[in-house]
């Protein structure tokens, strides 16, 4: 339970959400890249993940290039 002023509570919640958003976003992109690598049509992956079509493909290219 959070207590304090509305601004203090909002700050704490937003900081916690911000800390969680990074790992979730990276997991989303990695999963999308794995789907593309497995042969799923990139347009489908982009639609399902709400990522730009090129993002999982670019990440996959970096991984395959040793990046």
Predicted model as a PDB file, atoms N, CA, C, CB and O in Angstrom, pLDDT in the B-factor column:
MODEL        1                                                                  
ATOM      1  N   UNK A   1       0.844  -1.177   0.000  1.00 57.00           N  
ATOM      2  CA  UNK A   1       0.000   0.000   0.000  1.00 57.00           C  
ATOM      3  C   UNK A   1       0.884   1.232   0.000  1.00 57.00           C  
ATOM      4  CB  UNK A   1      -0.957   0.002   1.213  1.00 57.00           C  
ATOM      5  O   UNK A   1       1.792   1.349   0.822  1.00 57.00           O  
ATOM      6  N   UNK A   2       0.624   2.149  -0.915  1.00 55.00           N  
ATOM      7  CA  UNK A   2       1.350   3.407  -0.992  1.00 55.00           C  
ATOM      8  C   UNK A   2       0.661   4.441  -0.121  1.00 55.00           C  
ATOM      9  CB  UNK A   2       1.450   3.901  -2.450  1.00 55.00           C  
ATOM     10  O   UNK A   2      -0.566   4.470  -0.028  1.00 55.00           O  
ATOM     11  N   UNK A   3       1.445   5.279   0.509  1.00 64.00           N  
ATOM     12  CA  UNK A   3       0.861   6.393   1.253  1.00 64.00           C  
ATOM     13  C   UNK A   3       1.691   7.638   0.988  1.00 64.00           C  
ATOM     14  CB  UNK A   3       0.791   6.083   2.780  1.00 64.00           C  
ATOM     15  O   UNK A   3       2.834   7.551   0.541  1.00 64.00           O  
ATOM     16  N   UNK A   4       1.114   8.784   1.265  1.00 76.00           N  
ATOM     17  CA  UNK A   4       1.777  10.057   1.012  1.00 76.00           C  
ATOM     18  C   UNK A   4       0.889  10.917   0.145  1.00 76.00           C  
ATOM     19  CB  UNK A   4       3.149   9.848   0.346  1.00 76.00           C  
ATOM     20  O   UNK A   4      -0.278  10.604  -0.091  1.00 76.00           O  
ATOM     21  N   UNK A   5       1.470  12.015  -0.329  1.00 90.00           N  
ATOM     22  CA  UNK A   5       0.691  12.885  -1.197  1.00 90.00           C  
ATOM     23  C   UNK A   5       0.450  12.185  -2.529  1.00 90.00           C  
ATOM     24  CB  UNK A   5       1.410  14.241  -1.410  1.00 90.00           C  
ATOM     25  O   UNK A   5       1.140  11.228  -2.879  1.00 90.00           O  
ATOM     26  N   UNK A   6      -0.524  12.670  -3.250  1.00 89.00           N  
ATOM     27  CA  UNK A   6      -0.830  12.085  -4.557  1.00 89.00           C  
ATOM     28  C   UNK A   6       0.399  12.132  -5.460  1.00 89.00           C  
ATOM     29  CB  UNK A   6      -2.012  12.824  -5.222  1.00 89.00           C  
ATOM     30  O   UNK A   6       0.662  11.181  -6.196  1.00 89.00           O  
ATOM     31  N   UNK A   7       1.143  13.213  -5.411  1.00 90.00           N  
ATOM     32  CA  UNK A   7       2.334  13.338  -6.248  1.00 90.00           C  
ATOM     33  C   UNK A   7       3.399  12.321  -5.855  1.00 90.00           C  
ATOM     34  CB  UNK A   7       2.904  14.752  -6.153  1.00 90.00           C  
ATOM     35  O   UNK A   7       4.046  11.747  -6.731  1.00 90.00           O  
ATOM     36  N   UNK A   8       3.595  12.085  -4.566  1.00 91.00           N  
ATOM     37  CA  UNK A   8       4.581  11.109  -4.106  1.00 91.00           C  
ATOM     38  C   UNK A   8       4.198   9.696  -4.539  1.00 91.00           C  
ATOM     39  CB  UNK A   8       4.724  11.171  -2.580  1.00 91.00           C  
ATOM     40  O   UNK A   8       5.039   8.916  -4.985  1.00 91.00           O  
ATOM     41  N   UNK A   9       2.915   9.387  -4.398  1.00 87.00           N  
ATOM     42  CA  UNK A   9       2.428   8.070  -4.796  1.00 87.00           C  
ATOM     43  C   UNK A   9       2.554   7.892  -6.304  1.00 87.00           C  
ATOM     44  CB  UNK A   9       0.967   7.874  -4.354  1.00 87.00           C  
ATOM     45  O   UNK A   9       2.999   6.844  -6.770  1.00 87.00           O  
ATOM     46  N   UNK A  10       2.166   8.908  -7.066  1.00 86.00           N  
ATOM     47  CA  UNK A  10       2.267   8.844  -8.521  1.00 86.00           C  
ATOM     48  C   UNK A  10       3.720   8.672  -8.950  1.00 86.00           C  
ATOM     49  CB  UNK A  10       1.669  10.107  -9.158  1.00 86.00           C  
ATOM     50  O   UNK A  10       4.014   7.863  -9.831  1.00 86.00           O  
ATOM     51  N   UNK A  11       4.628   9.423  -8.338  1.00 91.00           N  
ATOM     52  CA  UNK A  11       6.056   9.310  -8.668  1.00 91.00           C  
ATOM     53  C   UNK A  11       6.547   7.896  -8.410  1.00 91.00           C  
ATOM     54  CB  UNK A  11       6.892  10.320  -7.850  1.00 91.00           C  
ATOM     55  O   UNK A  11       7.219   7.312  -9.261  1.00 91.00           O  
ATOM     56  N   UNK A  12       6.226   7.340  -7.259  1.00 88.00           N  
ATOM     57  CA  UNK A  12       6.686   5.999  -6.914  1.00 88.00           C  
ATOM     58  C   UNK A  12       6.136   4.960  -7.898  1.00 88.00           C  
ATOM     59  CB  UNK A  12       6.267   5.647  -5.478  1.00 88.00           C  
ATOM     60  O   UNK A  12       6.872   4.083  -8.352  1.00 88.00           O  
ATOM     61  N   UNK A  13       4.864   5.057  -8.221  1.00 87.00           N  
ATOM     62  CA  UNK A  13       4.256   4.099  -9.152  1.00 87.00           C  
ATOM     63  C   UNK A  13       4.840   4.225 -10.558  1.00 87.00           C  
ATOM     64  CB  UNK A  13       2.742   4.301  -9.201  1.00 87.00           C  
ATOM     65  O   UNK A  13       5.113   3.222 -11.217  1.00 87.00           O  
ATOM     66  N   UNK A  14       5.026   5.457 -11.009  1.00 85.00           N  
ATOM     67  CA  UNK A  14       5.587   5.667 -12.343  1.00 85.00           C  
ATOM     68  C   UNK A  14       7.027   5.174 -12.426  1.00 85.00           C  
ATOM     69  CB  UNK A  14       5.519   7.145 -12.718  1.00 85.00           C  
ATOM     70  O   UNK A  14       7.433   4.613 -13.444  1.00 85.00           O  
ATOM     71  N   UNK A  15       7.799   5.379 -11.367  1.00 91.00           N  
ATOM     72  CA  UNK A  15       9.174   4.870 -11.352  1.00 91.00           C  
ATOM     73  C   UNK A  15       9.175   3.342 -11.412  1.00 91.00           C  
ATOM     74  CB  UNK A  15       9.923   5.358 -10.087  1.00 91.00           C  
ATOM     75  O   UNK A  15       9.982   2.749 -12.128  1.00 91.00           O  
ATOM     76  N   UNK A  16       8.278   2.710 -10.667  1.00 91.00           N  
ATOM     77  CA  UNK A  16       8.205   1.255 -10.680  1.00 91.00           C  
ATOM     78  C   UNK A  16       7.772   0.733 -12.043  1.00 91.00           C  
ATOM     79  CB  UNK A  16       7.247   0.765  -9.606  1.00 91.00           C  
ATOM     80  O   UNK A  16       8.315  -0.259 -12.529  1.00 91.00           O  
ATOM     81  N   UNK A  17       6.797   1.395 -12.662  1.00 89.00           N  
ATOM     82  CA  UNK A  17       6.376   1.001 -13.999  1.00 89.00           C  
ATOM     83  C   UNK A  17       7.498   1.203 -15.011  1.00 89.00           C  
ATOM     84  CB  UNK A  17       5.140   1.792 -14.420  1.00 89.00           C  
ATOM     85  O   UNK A  17       7.702   0.374 -15.898  1.00 89.00           O  
ATOM     86  N   UNK A  18       8.213   2.293 -14.873  1.00 88.00           N  
ATOM     87  CA  UNK A  18       9.329   2.566 -15.773  1.00 88.00           C  
ATOM     88  C   UNK A  18      10.412   1.512 -15.660  1.00 88.00           C  
ATOM     89  CB  UNK A  18       9.911   3.931 -15.488  1.00 88.00           C  
ATOM     90  O   UNK A  18      11.001   1.109 -16.663  1.00 88.00           O  
ATOM     91  N   UNK A  19      10.677   1.064 -14.439  1.00 89.00           N  
ATOM     92  CA  UNK A  19      11.670   0.008 -14.233  1.00 89.00           C  
ATOM     93  C   UNK A  19      11.227  -1.298 -14.873  1.00 89.00           C  
ATOM     94  CB  UNK A  19      11.923  -0.203 -12.743  1.00 89.00           C  
ATOM     95  O   UNK A  19      12.063  -2.063 -15.354  1.00 89.00           O  
ATOM     96  N   UNK A  20       9.936  -1.563 -14.886  1.00 90.00           N  
ATOM     97  CA  UNK A  20       9.404  -2.804 -15.451  1.00 90.00           C  
ATOM     98  C   UNK A  20       9.285  -2.748 -16.969  1.00 90.00           C  
ATOM     99  CB  UNK A  20       8.050  -3.108 -14.848  1.00 90.00           C  
ATOM    100  O   UNK A  20       9.378  -3.781 -17.633  1.00 90.00           O  
ATOM    101  N   UNK A  21       9.085  -1.581 -17.516  1.00 89.00           N  
ATOM    102  CA  UNK A  21       8.835  -1.444 -18.949  1.00 89.00           C  
ATOM    103  C   UNK A  21      10.033  -1.867 -19.791  1.00 89.00           C  
ATOM    104  CB  UNK A  21       8.465  -0.014 -19.274  1.00 89.00           C  
ATOM    105  O   UNK A  21       9.855  -2.464 -20.852  1.00 89.00           O  
ATOM    106  N   UNK A  22      11.229  -1.575 -19.345  1.00 88.00           N  
ATOM    107  CA  UNK A  22      12.427  -1.927 -20.113  1.00 88.00           C  
ATOM    108  C   UNK A  22      12.557  -3.421 -20.353  1.00 88.00           C  
ATOM    109  CB  UNK A  22      13.656  -1.428 -19.404  1.00 88.00           C  
ATOM    110  O   UNK A  22      12.653  -3.852 -21.501  1.00 88.00           O  
ATOM    111  N   UNK A  23      12.561  -4.227 -19.281  1.00 91.00           N  
ATOM    112  CA  UNK A  23      12.678  -5.674 -19.486  1.00 91.00           C  
ATOM    113  C   UNK A  23      11.515  -6.265 -20.296  1.00 91.00           C  
ATOM    114  CB  UNK A  23      12.760  -6.370 -18.144  1.00 91.00           C  
ATOM    115  O   UNK A  23      11.723  -7.175 -21.099  1.00 91.00           O  
ATOM    116  N   UNK A  24      10.314  -5.761 -20.092  1.00 90.00           N  
ATOM    117  CA  UNK A  24       9.160  -6.267 -20.846  1.00 90.00           C  
ATOM    118  C   UNK A  24       9.315  -5.929 -22.325  1.00 90.00           C  
ATOM    119  CB  UNK A  24       7.836  -5.676 -20.293  1.00 90.00           C  
ATOM    120  O   UNK A  24       9.046  -6.768 -23.185  1.00 90.00           O  
ATOM    121  N   UNK A  25       9.743  -4.711 -22.624  1.00 87.00           N  
ATOM    122  CA  UNK A  25       9.948  -4.314 -24.015  1.00 87.00           C  
ATOM    123  C   UNK A  25      11.025  -5.135 -24.693  1.00 87.00           C  
ATOM    124  CB  UNK A  25      10.305  -2.852 -24.092  1.00 87.00           C  
ATOM    125  O   UNK A  25      10.869  -5.534 -25.847  1.00 87.00           O  
ATOM    126  N   UNK A  26      12.124  -5.393 -23.986  1.00 86.00           N  
ATOM    127  CA  UNK A  26      13.196  -6.221 -24.554  1.00 86.00           C  
ATOM    128  C   UNK A  26      12.713  -7.649 -24.800  1.00 86.00           C  
ATOM    129  CB  UNK A  26      14.419  -6.232 -23.619  1.00 86.00           C  
ATOM    130  O   UNK A  26      13.049  -8.252 -25.819  1.00 86.00           O  
ATOM    131  N   UNK A  27      11.927  -8.187 -23.872  1.00 90.00           N  
ATOM    132  CA  UNK A  27      11.385  -9.539 -24.058  1.00 90.00           C  
ATOM    133  C   UNK A  27      10.465  -9.586 -25.265  1.00 90.00           C  
ATOM    134  CB  UNK A  27      10.628 -10.001 -22.801  1.00 90.00           C  
ATOM    135  O   UNK A  27      10.480 -10.564 -26.013  1.00 90.00           O  
ATOM    136  N   UNK A  28       9.668  -8.551 -25.466  1.00 87.00           N  
ATOM    137  CA  UNK A  28       8.775  -8.484 -26.616  1.00 87.00           C  
ATOM    138  C   UNK A  28       9.560  -8.506 -27.918  1.00 87.00           C  
ATOM    139  CB  UNK A  28       7.909  -7.230 -26.546  1.00 87.00           C  
ATOM    140  O   UNK A  28       9.221  -9.253 -28.836  1.00 87.00           O  
ATOM    141  N   UNK A  29      10.604  -7.693 -28.004  1.00 84.00           N  
ATOM    142  CA  UNK A  29      11.399  -7.623 -29.231  1.00 84.00           C  
ATOM    143  C   UNK A  29      12.137  -8.940 -29.464  1.00 84.00           C  
ATOM    144  CB  UNK A  29      12.404  -6.452 -29.163  1.00 84.00           C  
ATOM    145  O   UNK A  29      12.201  -9.418 -30.597  1.00 84.00           O  
ATOM    146  N   UNK A  30      12.692  -9.530 -28.408  1.00 86.00           N  
ATOM    147  CA  UNK A  30      13.395 -10.812 -28.562  1.00 86.00           C  
ATOM    148  C   UNK A  30      12.443 -11.909 -29.013  1.00 86.00           C  
ATOM    149  CB  UNK A  30      14.070 -11.217 -27.245  1.00 86.00           C  
ATOM    150  O   UNK A  30      12.797 -12.722 -29.867  1.00 86.00           O  
ATOM    151  N   UNK A  31      11.250 -11.942 -28.455  1.00 89.00           N  
ATOM    152  CA  UNK A  31      10.267 -12.952 -28.843  1.00 89.00           C  
ATOM    153  C   UNK A  31       9.845 -12.743 -30.294  1.00 89.00           C  
ATOM    154  CB  UNK A  31       9.036 -12.904 -27.910  1.00 89.00           C  
ATOM    155  O   UNK A  31       9.704 -13.710 -31.044  1.00 89.00           O  
ATOM    156  N   UNK A  32       9.643 -11.499 -30.691  1.00 86.00           N  
ATOM    157  CA  UNK A  32       9.285 -11.202 -32.076  1.00 86.00           C  
ATOM    158  C   UNK A  32      10.409 -11.624 -33.017  1.00 86.00           C  
ATOM    159  CB  UNK A  32       8.977  -9.701 -32.247  1.00 86.00           C  
ATOM    160  O   UNK A  32      10.145 -12.191 -34.077  1.00 86.00           O  
ATOM    161  N   UNK A  33      11.648 -11.356 -32.645  1.00 84.00           N  
ATOM    162  CA  UNK A  33      12.785 -11.750 -33.480  1.00 84.00           C  
ATOM    163  C   UNK A  33      12.867 -13.270 -33.595  1.00 84.00           C  
ATOM    164  CB  UNK A  33      14.099 -11.188 -32.904  1.00 84.00           C  
ATOM    165  O   UNK A  33      13.159 -13.797 -34.668  1.00 84.00           O  
ATOM    166  N   UNK A  34      12.611 -13.970 -32.502  1.00 87.00           N  
ATOM    167  CA  UNK A  34      12.627 -15.432 -32.538  1.00 87.00           C  
ATOM    168  C   UNK A  34      11.526 -15.966 -33.442  1.00 87.00           C  
ATOM    169  CB  UNK A  34      12.474 -16.005 -31.126  1.00 87.00           C  
ATOM    170  O   UNK A  34      11.731 -16.952 -34.149  1.00 87.00           O  
ATOM    171  N   UNK A  35      10.365 -15.330 -33.427  1.00 88.00           N  
ATOM    172  CA  UNK A  35       9.269 -15.761 -34.297  1.00 88.00           C  
ATOM    173  C   UNK A  35       9.643 -15.579 -35.759  1.00 88.00           C  
ATOM    174  CB  UNK A  35       7.984 -14.980 -33.980  1.00 88.00           C  
ATOM    175  O   UNK A  35       9.394 -16.463 -36.579  1.00 88.00           O  
ATOM    176  N   UNK A  36      10.239 -14.441 -36.091  1.00 85.00           N  
ATOM    177  CA  UNK A  36      10.683 -14.195 -37.464  1.00 85.00           C  
ATOM    178  C   UNK A  36      11.741 -15.222 -37.851  1.00 85.00           C  
ATOM    179  CB  UNK A  36      11.242 -12.753 -37.617  1.00 85.00           C  
ATOM    180  O   UNK A  36      11.710 -15.756 -38.960  1.00 85.00           O  
ATOM    181  N   UNK A  37      12.677 -15.504 -36.944  1.00 85.00           N  
ATOM    182  CA  UNK A  37      13.722 -16.487 -37.223  1.00 85.00           C  
ATOM    183  C   UNK A  37      13.145 -17.877 -37.449  1.00 85.00           C  
ATOM    184  CB  UNK A  37      14.726 -16.526 -36.082  1.00 85.00           C  
ATOM    185  O   UNK A  37      13.703 -18.677 -38.200  1.00 85.00           O  
ATOM    186  N   UNK A  38      12.017 -18.161 -36.790  1.00 91.00           N  
ATOM    187  CA  UNK A  38      11.372 -19.465 -36.929  1.00 91.00           C  
ATOM    188  C   UNK A  38      10.509 -19.554 -38.185  1.00 91.00           C  
ATOM    189  CB  UNK A  38      10.526 -19.756 -35.707  1.00 91.00           C  
ATOM    190  O   UNK A  38       9.948 -20.610 -38.480  1.00 91.00           O  
ATOM    191  N   UNK A  39      10.401 -18.453 -38.923  1.00 90.00           N  
ATOM    192  CA  UNK A  39       9.677 -18.481 -40.181  1.00 90.00           C  
ATOM    193  C   UNK A  39       8.298 -17.847 -40.165  1.00 90.00           C  
ATOM    194  CB  UNK A  39       9.547 -19.857 -40.614  1.00 90.00           C  
ATOM    195  O   UNK A  39       7.583 -17.901 -41.166  1.00 90.00           O  
ATOM    196  N   UNK A  40       7.910 -17.246 -39.045  1.00 90.00           N  
ATOM    197  CA  UNK A  40       6.612 -16.561 -39.006  1.00 90.00           C  
ATOM    198  C   UNK A  40       6.730 -15.296 -39.863  1.00 90.00           C  
ATOM    199  CB  UNK A  40       6.181 -16.212 -37.517  1.00 90.00           C  
ATOM    200  O   UNK A  40       7.745 -14.601 -39.815  1.00 90.00           O  
ATOM    201  N   UNK A  41       5.717 -15.012 -40.621  1.00 88.00           N  
ATOM    202  CA  UNK A  41       5.716 -13.838 -41.510  1.00 88.00           C  
ATOM    203  C   UNK A  41       5.898 -12.573 -40.676  1.00 88.00           C  
ATOM    204  CB  UNK A  41       4.390 -13.762 -42.342  1.00 88.00           C  
ATOM    205  O   UNK A  41       5.172 -12.347 -39.708  1.00 88.00           O  
ATOM    206  N   UNK A  42       6.873 -11.754 -41.061  1.00 84.00           N  
ATOM    207  CA  UNK A  42       7.212 -10.583 -40.240  1.00 84.00           C  
ATOM    208  C   UNK A  42       6.068  -9.599 -40.102  1.00 84.00           C  
ATOM    209  CB  UNK A  42       8.401  -9.876 -40.823  1.00 84.00           C  
ATOM    210  O   UNK A  42       5.956  -8.932 -39.074  1.00 84.00           O  
ATOM    211  N   UNK A  43       5.215  -9.489 -41.111  1.00 86.00           N  
ATOM    212  CA  UNK A  43       4.068  -8.593 -41.001  1.00 86.00           C  
ATOM    213  C   UNK A  43       3.101  -9.079 -39.919  1.00 86.00           C  
ATOM    214  CB  UNK A  43       3.344  -8.483 -42.354  1.00 86.00           C  
ATOM    215  O   UNK A  43       2.514  -8.273 -39.197  1.00 86.00           O  
ATOM    216  N   UNK A  44       2.939 -10.400 -39.812  1.00 90.00           N  
ATOM    217  CA  UNK A  44       2.100 -10.959 -38.749  1.00 90.00           C  
ATOM    218  C   UNK A  44       2.709 -10.677 -37.380  1.00 90.00           C  
ATOM    219  CB  UNK A  44       1.914 -12.475 -38.946  1.00 90.00           C  
ATOM    220  O   UNK A  44       2.014 -10.275 -36.448  1.00 90.00           O  
ATOM    221  N   UNK A  45       4.019 -10.894 -37.274  1.00 87.00           N  
ATOM    222  CA  UNK A  45       4.711 -10.633 -36.005  1.00 87.00           C  
ATOM    223  C   UNK A  45       4.557  -9.167 -35.620  1.00 87.00           C  
ATOM    224  CB  UNK A  45       6.212 -11.007 -36.105  1.00 87.00           C  
ATOM    225  O   UNK A  45       4.290  -8.850 -34.461  1.00 87.00           O  
ATOM    226  N   UNK A  46       4.723  -8.291 -36.575  1.00 86.00           N  
ATOM    227  CA  UNK A  46       4.600  -6.854 -36.297  1.00 86.00           C  
ATOM    228  C   UNK A  46       3.193  -6.515 -35.828  1.00 86.00           C  
ATOM    229  CB  UNK A  46       4.953  -6.026 -37.545  1.00 86.00           C  
ATOM    230  O   UNK A  46       3.022  -5.736 -34.891  1.00 86.00           O  
ATOM    231  N   UNK A  47       2.193  -7.089 -36.468  1.00 89.00           N  
ATOM    232  CA  UNK A  47       0.810  -6.819 -36.077  1.00 89.00           C  
ATOM    233  C   UNK A  47       0.528  -7.350 -34.674  1.00 89.00           C  
ATOM    234  CB  UNK A  47      -0.165  -7.446 -37.087  1.00 89.00           C  
ATOM    235  O   UNK A  47      -0.062  -6.646 -33.854  1.00 89.00           O  
ATOM    236  N   UNK A  48       0.940  -8.574 -34.392  1.00 90.00           N  
ATOM    237  CA  UNK A  48       0.660  -9.193 -33.094  1.00 90.00           C  
ATOM    238  C   UNK A  48       1.405  -8.501 -31.962  1.00 90.00           C  
ATOM    239  CB  UNK A  48       1.030 -10.667 -33.125  1.00 90.00           C  
ATOM    240  O   UNK A  48       0.876  -8.363 -30.859  1.00 90.00           O  
ATOM    241  N   UNK A  49       2.639  -8.062 -32.234  1.00 88.00           N  
ATOM    242  CA  UNK A  49       3.462  -7.462 -31.185  1.00 88.00           C  
ATOM    243  C   UNK A  49       3.307  -5.943 -31.113  1.00 88.00           C  
ATOM    244  CB  UNK A  49       4.917  -7.813 -31.411  1.00 88.00           C  
ATOM    245  O   UNK A  49       3.775  -5.301 -30.173  1.00 88.00           O  
ATOM    246  N   UNK A  50       2.637  -5.379 -32.131  1.00 87.00           N  
ATOM    247  CA  UNK A  50       2.488  -3.925 -32.243  1.00 87.00           C  
ATOM    248  C   UNK A  50       3.847  -3.225 -32.375  1.00 87.00           C  
ATOM    249  CB  UNK A  50       1.735  -3.377 -31.023  1.00 87.00           C  
ATOM    250  O   UNK A  50       4.030  -2.097 -31.917  1.00 87.00           O  
ATOM    251  N   UNK A  51       4.782  -3.916 -33.004  1.00 82.00           N  
ATOM    252  CA  UNK A  51       6.095  -3.348 -33.295  1.00 82.00           C  
ATOM    253  C   UNK A  51       6.150  -2.986 -34.773  1.00 82.00           C  
ATOM    254  CB  UNK A  51       7.238  -4.343 -32.920  1.00 82.00           C  
ATOM    255  O   UNK A  51       5.425  -3.571 -35.578  1.00 82.00           O  
ATOM    256  N   UNK A  52       7.002  -2.028 -35.141  1.00 80.00           N  
ATOM    257  CA  UNK A  52       7.189  -1.765 -36.567  1.00 80.00           C  
ATOM    258  C   UNK A  52       7.697  -3.036 -37.255  1.00 80.00           C  
ATOM    259  CB  UNK A  52       8.184  -0.581 -36.788  1.00 80.00           C  
ATOM    260  O   UNK A  52       8.431  -3.814 -36.645  1.00 80.00           O  
ATOM    261  N   UNK A  53       7.322  -3.250 -38.490  1.00 75.00           N  
ATOM    262  CA  UNK A  53       7.696  -4.467 -39.213  1.00 75.00           C  
ATOM    263  C   UNK A  53       9.198  -4.688 -39.201  1.00 75.00           C  
ATOM    264  CB  UNK A  53       7.198  -4.402 -40.648  1.00 75.00           C  
ATOM    265  O   UNK A  53       9.644  -5.830 -39.092  1.00 75.00           O  
ATOM    266  N   UNK A  54       9.975  -3.650 -39.309  1.00 72.00           N  
ATOM    267  CA  UNK A  54      11.420  -3.816 -39.437  1.00 72.00           C  
ATOM    268  C   UNK A  54      12.125  -4.105 -38.113  1.00 72.00           C  
ATOM    269  CB  UNK A  54      12.008  -2.586 -40.051  1.00 72.00           C  
ATOM    270  O   UNK A  54      13.227  -4.652 -38.133  1.00 72.00           O  
ATOM    271  N   UNK A  55      11.542  -3.763 -36.967  1.00 65.00           N  
ATOM    272  CA  UNK A  55      12.263  -3.884 -35.701  1.00 65.00           C  
ATOM    273  C   UNK A  55      12.711  -5.313 -35.379  1.00 65.00           C  
ATOM    274  CB  UNK A  55      11.398  -3.375 -34.587  1.00 65.00           C  
ATOM    275  O   UNK A  55      13.893  -5.507 -35.095  1.00 65.00           O  
ATOM    276  N   UNK A  56      11.833  -6.327 -35.407  1.00 60.00           N  
ATOM    277  CA  UNK A  56      12.319  -7.681 -35.134  1.00 60.00           C  
ATOM    278  C   UNK A  56      13.306  -8.169 -36.184  1.00 60.00           C  
ATOM    279  CB  UNK A  56      11.156  -8.642 -35.051  1.00 60.00           C  
ATOM    280  O   UNK A  56      14.235  -8.915 -35.874  1.00 60.00           O  
ATOM    281  N   UNK A  57      13.100  -7.743 -37.438  1.00 62.00           N  
ATOM    282  CA  UNK A  57      13.996  -8.152 -38.508  1.00 62.00           C  
ATOM    283  C   UNK A  57      15.379  -7.540 -38.303  1.00 62.00           C  
ATOM    284  CB  UNK A  57      13.425  -7.744 -39.877  1.00 62.00           C  
ATOM    285  O   UNK A  57      16.388  -8.219 -38.497  1.00 62.00           O  
ATOM    286  N   UNK A  58      15.440  -6.271 -37.914  1.00 68.00           N  
ATOM    287  CA  UNK A  58      16.726  -5.622 -37.664  1.00 68.00           C  
ATOM    288  C   UNK A  58      17.442  -6.271 -36.491  1.00 68.00           C  
ATOM    289  CB  UNK A  58      16.530  -4.128 -37.398  1.00 68.00           C  
ATOM    290  O   UNK A  58      18.655  -6.475 -36.548  1.00 68.00           O  
ATOM    291  N   UNK A  59      16.713  -6.600 -35.427  1.00 62.00           N  
ATOM    292  CA  UNK A  59      17.333  -7.248 -34.282  1.00 62.00           C  
ATOM    293  C   UNK A  59      17.870  -8.608 -34.681  1.00 62.00           C  
ATOM    294  CB  UNK A  59      16.338  -7.384 -33.128  1.00 62.00           C  
ATOM    295  O   UNK A  59      18.964  -8.987 -34.263  1.00 62.00           O  
ATOM    296  N   UNK A  60      17.126  -9.342 -35.477  1.00 61.00           N  
ATOM    297  CA  UNK A  60      17.561 -10.660 -35.947  1.00 61.00           C  
ATOM    298  C   UNK A  60      18.832 -10.512 -36.772  1.00 61.00           C  
ATOM    299  CB  UNK A  60      16.447 -11.348 -36.782  1.00 61.00           C  
ATOM    300  O   UNK A  60      19.754 -11.312 -36.612  1.00 61.00           O  
ATOM    301  N   UNK A  61      18.909  -9.520 -37.645  1.00 60.00           N  
ATOM    302  CA  UNK A  61      20.080  -9.301 -38.469  1.00 60.00           C  
ATOM    303  C   UNK A  61      21.300  -8.987 -37.616  1.00 60.00           C  
ATOM    304  CB  UNK A  61      19.825  -8.179 -39.456  1.00 60.00           C  
ATOM    305  O   UNK A  61      22.400  -9.458 -37.906  1.00 60.00           O  
ATOM    306  N   UNK A  62      21.114  -8.199 -36.574  1.00 58.00           N  
ATOM    307  CA  UNK A  62      22.220  -7.872 -35.669  1.00 58.00           C  
ATOM    308  C   UNK A  62      22.706  -9.141 -34.983  1.00 58.00           C  
ATOM    309  CB  UNK A  62      21.785  -6.815 -34.615  1.00 58.00           C  
ATOM    310  O   UNK A  62      23.912  -9.371 -34.891  1.00 58.00           O  
ATOM    311  N   UNK A  63      21.786  -9.963 -34.502  1.00 56.00           N  
ATOM    312  CA  UNK A  63      22.160 -11.212 -33.811  1.00 56.00           C  
ATOM    313  C   UNK A  63      22.893 -12.148 -34.756  1.00 56.00           C  
ATOM    314  CB  UNK A  63      20.912 -11.916 -33.237  1.00 56.00           C  
ATOM    315  O   UNK A  63      23.889 -12.756 -34.364  1.00 56.00           O  
ATOM    316  N   UNK A  64      22.427 -12.279 -35.989  1.00 56.00           N  
ATOM    317  CA  UNK A  64      23.058 -13.178 -36.936  1.00 56.00           C  
ATOM    318  C   UNK A  64      24.431 -12.664 -37.342  1.00 56.00           C  
ATOM    319  CB  UNK A  64      22.178 -13.356 -38.163  1.00 56.00           C  
ATOM    320  O   UNK A  64      25.313 -13.444 -37.702  1.00 56.00           O  
ATOM    321  N   UNK A  65      24.607 -11.346 -37.282  1.00 59.00           N  
ATOM    322  CA  UNK A  65      25.894 -10.757 -37.627  1.00 59.00           C  
ATOM    323  C   UNK A  65      26.881 -10.761 -36.480  1.00 59.00           C  
ATOM    324  CB  UNK A  65      25.698  -9.362 -38.101  1.00 59.00           C  
ATOM    325  O   UNK A  65      27.998 -10.261 -36.611  1.00 59.00           O  
ATOM    326  N   UNK A  66      26.468 -11.328 -35.348  1.00 48.00           N  
ATOM    327  CA  UNK A  66      27.364 -11.405 -34.209  1.00 48.00           C  
ATOM    328  C   UNK A  66      27.253 -10.232 -33.262  1.00 48.00           C  
ATOM    329  CB  UNK A  66      28.753 -11.515 -34.682  1.00 48.00           C  
ATOM    330  O   UNK A  66      28.071 -10.089 -32.353  1.00 48.00           O  
ATOM    331  N   UNK A  67      26.215  -9.361 -33.469  1.00 47.00           N  
ATOM    332  CA  UNK A  67      26.039  -8.179 -32.636  1.00 47.00           C  
ATOM    333  C   UNK A  67      25.336  -8.415 -31.349  1.00 47.00           C  
ATOM    334  CB  UNK A  67      25.318  -7.171 -33.367  1.00 47.00           C  
ATOM    335  O   UNK A  67      25.138  -7.479 -30.574  1.00 47.00           O  
TER     336      UNK A  67                                                      
ENDMDL                                                                          
END                                                                             
